Amino acid sequence: MRIYVKTPGSRTINIALPSRLILNNLTATIGTKQINKYLGESTQKEVALSSNEARRLIKLIHQLKKKYPDWYVVDIESADGEIVKIKL
């Protein structure tokens, strides 16, 4: 995963992170527990994200990364010249 942020007049941020380190079963379990903890009761009944669903989502993301290696999750360019890109 690569995160790229460019703002005119300041330094460019370019961060490379291994996606397997960030997106794995442990982070899926911890993430779903935290998401469900901070949702309101009415919202939690509608959303109710389980750890198994999060693991399947992460598996699909890894498959997409193999199939489309140059896929950008976020690709934003503002009129002011600010650029934000997140690439899997």
N, C-alpha and C positions, 0 to 999 in steps of 0.2 A: 504494500500500500504506500502510495506517495501522496503527501499533502504539500501543495504549493500555494503560497499566498504572496501576492505582489501588490504593494501600495505605493503610489507615487510619492516621492519625497522621503521614504524610509526604506529600511532593509528588506530584502526579499527573504521569505521563510520557505525553506525547502526541506521537508522531513520525510525520510524513508523509514518505514516500519515493516517488519515481516508480518504479513496478514495472518499467518498461522499462529503467531504469538498473540495477536489481538483477538482473532476470531477462532475460538476453540470451545470445547465442551464445558470447560471450567468457567470461562467468561459468560457462556450462555446461561449456565445455572445461576451464577451470581447476579447477572444482569436481570434475569426474569424475576428473581426474588426481590431485587431492589425496585424494579418497575412496579410489581404488584404491591409492594409495601407502601409506595408513595401515591398510588392511585386512590381516588376517592371511592367510597363503597358503591355508588351508583355507576361510576365508570368501570370499576373492577368487574362488575357483573357482566357488562357488555364486552369488555376486552379480554380479560382472563387469559393471559399469555402463559403457556406452560413451558417447562424446560425442554420437553421433547419437540415442541413446535420451534423453539429457538434453535435447537440443534439441527433440525431439518433445514431451517432458513440458512444457517451457516454453511451447511453442506452444499446447498444450492449456490450460495455465493462463491464457494471454492470451485464448483463446476463451471460457473460463468466465467471465473477468472481464467480457467484453462481454455475455454472455448473462445473467449473474447479478451485477449491479453491487453489490448489498448483501450479498454472500456473505462470511461470516466463516470463515476457515481455523481459527482458534482462538477459542473463546469459553468462558472458565473463570471461575466465581465460587465462591470458597471460603466456608466457614462463618464464617471470620474477617472477611469483608468485602473480601478482596483480589479484584481483578478484572483479568483479562488478556484482551485481545481483539486479534486480528490480522485485518484486513479487507483483501481484495484490492481 
